[in-house]
Amino acid sequence: MEAESDTPPDGPQAPLACPEIDESPRIARRKHYSFRIKRAVLQAAEGMSVRAAAKQFGIPRQTLSDGIADKENILAYK
């Protein structure tokens, strides 16, 4: 009787990577907000904390902070 071996038999091996899966790195795209949206968010966020406003509107805190810093130009844009 032949003992079973833990090593796989020699012969054709299955490919390690599946060709249907695209594993190329994804490039993150930046989100752009129109001046109309920026104005609406800045006016609605008046009196709120940056954290609460960012969470409510679903935008990053830093994006909102940058908008608040540039509020004068955003509101003046026609």
C-alpha positions in Angstrom: 0.0 0.0 0.0 1.3 3.4 -0.9 1.5 6.2 1.7 -0.2 9.5 0.9 2.1 12.5 0.6 1.4 16.0 1.7 3.2 17.4 -1.3 1.0 18.2 -4.4 1.6 16.0 -7.5 3.8 17.4 -10.2 1.9 18.6 -13.2 0.0 21.6 -14.5 -0.8 24.1 -11.7 -3.7 26.4 -11.5 -2.8 30.1 -12.0 -2.5 32.0 -8.8 -4.2 35.2 -10.1 -7.7 35.3 -11.5 -7.7 37.2 -14.8 -11.2 38.5 -14.2 -10.1 40.5 -11.2 -8.6 43.9 -11.9 -6.0 44.5 -9.2 -4.6 47.7 -10.6 -4.4 50.5 -8.0 -7.3 52.9 -7.9 -6.6 56.6 -8.2 -8.7 58.6 -5.7 -10.6 61.4 -7.5 -11.1 64.8 -5.8 -14.6 65.9 -5.2 -15.5 69.4 -6.5 -18.2 71.5 -5.1 -19.9 74.3 -7.0 -20.0 77.8 -5.6 -23.8 77.4 -5.2 -23.3 74.4 -3.0 -20.5 76.0 -1.1 -22.7 79.1 -0.4 -25.6 76.9 0.7 -23.5 74.9 3.1 -21.8 77.9 4.6 -25.1 79.7 5.2 -26.7 76.6 6.7 -23.7 75.9 8.9 -23.7 79.4 10.4 -23.6 79.0 14.2 -22.8 75.3 14.1 -19.4 73.7 15.0 -17.3 72.7 12.1 -17.4 69.0 13.2 -21.2 69.0 13.4 -21.7 70.8 10.1 -19.2 68.6 8.3 -21.0 65.5 9.6 -24.5 66.8 8.7 -23.5 67.7 5.1 -21.2 64.7 4.6 -18.1 66.7 3.7 -14.6 66.5 5.2 -13.9 68.8 8.1 -10.9 70.3 6.4 -12.9 71.1 3.3 -15.4 73.0 5.4 -12.7 74.8 7.3 -11.1 75.9 4.1 -14.5 77.1 2.9 -15.0 79.1 6.1 -11.6 80.6 5.7 -12.5 81.7 2.1 -16.1 82.6 3.0 -15.8 86.2 1.8 -14.8 85.2 -1.7 -17.3 82.3 -1.9 -20.3 84.6 -0.9 -19.1 87.4 -3.2 -18.9 85.1 -6.3 -21.8 85.6 -8.7 
